[in-house]
Amino acid sequence: MSSNQFRFDDTLIIEESETQLVTTSFGVVLFFAAIFLLTLSVGSNLVIFVIPSISILVVFIFNLLRFYNTKVDVKVKVTFPTTQIRAKTFLPTLVEIHSSRDILGVLSVTPSSGLFPVTTSTTRLVKLKKDQTVNTTFLFYAPRRGKEFIKSISLQFNGAYGLFYTENTINPNRMIVVTPEPQRIQIPWTMKQKILDDLISSISIPIKGKGSDFLSLRDFQFGDDIRHIHWKASAKYDKIIVKEYEEPKRLRFLLIVDATTFMAGPKLEFALSAAIELGHVIQRSEHSVKILVFNYKESKYVELTSSPASIRTLGLTLHNVLPEGVNLNYRTLLQTVKSRGLIDTVAVFLSDVEQDPQTVREGILAIRPWVQRLYYFAMYSPGFGTTALKSVRDENALSMDEIRYRREILEKKISRKYNDVVQEFREIVMTNKGKFHLVESYNTNILLELKKALELELSIMRKERILGGIKNA
């Protein structure tokens, strides 16, 4: 991949360090061995050791004099395009080398343990002519959240048979913050806005007032603006008819990310990514959004503003979230909602179904009166079978083959138990007039899951209307 495919910021350039002479351990051993042999040969009159020992010392002295007498102006620079990237994306590192003489050397880059080179090697052979500048790009992959950095970048040249060489090393002090990964399915921005508009229309009730969206027609009243007169309707009904408009209502969203230990792994990664995706879409609208990461206490709190930099701040805040606690502390969560003025918000929970159902029931019951609307998105639990093994094993585990027992009995039992737990959580949320949706895959987008939930809600409402009409008939 060529370096011109990335945009590099010149303010992130790190200058080179001083050039120094480095002697390898083999070279040190060989140097002292040559002195020892020369001393031994002179003292013992063994001419056979004189020639090789003198040859080695001459090579050392010659290259040492060449290093101090011949000035080779070598400059090494490193540039990063940004100091913040998303997990499961790539970090290009541009290295620029300039030399005042012809050199042949080896360029090597040493990253931290969380950065993996896209190519198999982080070492490259570099050949420069006099006053030539060479640019080379190393591409690294960051699979997880956290803080990473490039440990060192070194250029080794003018070596002598692996005994010693000239080295130019820089140690970049740039911390690369790896924020939560992006959603694995990206959808067009117009589709995101359409899904958000559908959500808003399902929550808010049209309010008559000043606005741009047409609501209805009504008879003219004293004080109405004559610019709102509907002339065609007035001519048709032989009276003055005016247009009414819908007054836009700003909603306040609260995204609550469950950061308990049951969410550890891909569930928490998807929940953090979903919070950034939802927050970005809502932030671009006229509505406000707050993100609250919670476990047994408040972990992180971010209030997004209309500034584009607030999404960057959100990523920096969520890059080091770690799961703690067994169950979500709903009592402390309610106190936080009250103390931070988050009452009458649209609460969106990003959690799972592995917590204690009774704790969730009591928590949802306590929080529901304080929020305008409640949505509960449960992350699919791929490790649910591990936690449920003790409760579903029976006497067949000892008498049957392990593989056959798992396929014919254990997997079916675990599946039924998991479906029962999901249904119990669904009843808990819907009993408290909330909306429940199970995210069955992480290879999706939270907005697509929101769309499924809205379509399901609309389908249920249509069926209820049809059943109501049949009963009334």
C-alpha angles and dihedrals in degrees: 000000000000122000094237090072089073130061111234122199113222092210089070095060115126116203125229129268127233121289114248139181115247125194118203122230089247089052092052091050091047092048094053090042089055091051090047092049092046091051091046093048093049093047094044098035090238102154093183091075097044099074099050094042093049090046092055093048091048091053091050094048093044094053091042091055090045090054094052098037100040113066113210110185104208121173123192122189131179127201131189120198091218141352094225125060136164121253115263091028133104133264114205115204117198116206119192121196127189125181133185091208139034109281138169114202149147121254117202133179123201114200129187120268094266095059118077122195115240089216119055095247134050091194124087136179112241125196119187132180125210113302091357126143121209126191122199131175128215116198121208131187121220110202100178144031121270142076120309136172144178106259099199145340116206136181117200119193143149092043125171116219093310091300099108139337143186114261135194112191133177127187109206113214093200114127112213110209112208109205127195115301121262121254110280093230115052118201130192118273092239090058091050091053091048092053091048091049090052089051092049092048091051091053108037127065116221111258121201114237144084116337145109101258115090113236111171148314127262142166119284116265130193110274097027117138110254089218088072095058112125100218098189093052091044091054092046097051096032093236136086112276123186132196122244122211133206115248110224114242120208113224126204116221126201117195110198115195115199108224100178123131092262087065094056115127128018093350093064092042091054092045092053091046090048091051091055092046094049092041092052093051095046092044090058090056130067092265128092127236136194127190120212121186109199141174120147088333139011108293106172134001125188129174111201119219131194090266115106088224091067091074088053089050090050091054091050090050095050098043095092103037111141127190115251136169131026103250132023109258100231093178092058089041091056091049089052092050090053097042094049094047094247094141119131093025132137100255117207114189119203102194142115141244100251097091125096106286093215091053090050092047093054092043096051090045091054097045101040097078090055098054130064096224133000127211120183116198110188116202116226111256111222090177095052091106091061093054093045098049095096095053098047103041115108140175092287089073090077099042102043134065110270096235093045091046091053095048100042103034117005100050092048092049092048091048092051092047092049092050089050091052092048090050091050091053090047091054091047093054097040093046087062091050094258132131121247126197130173116218100213098184138030092212090084143072123261089228091057088051089049089052090052090050092050092047091050091049091050091049091052091050091052092051091049091051091049092048090046091052091049091051093048090050 
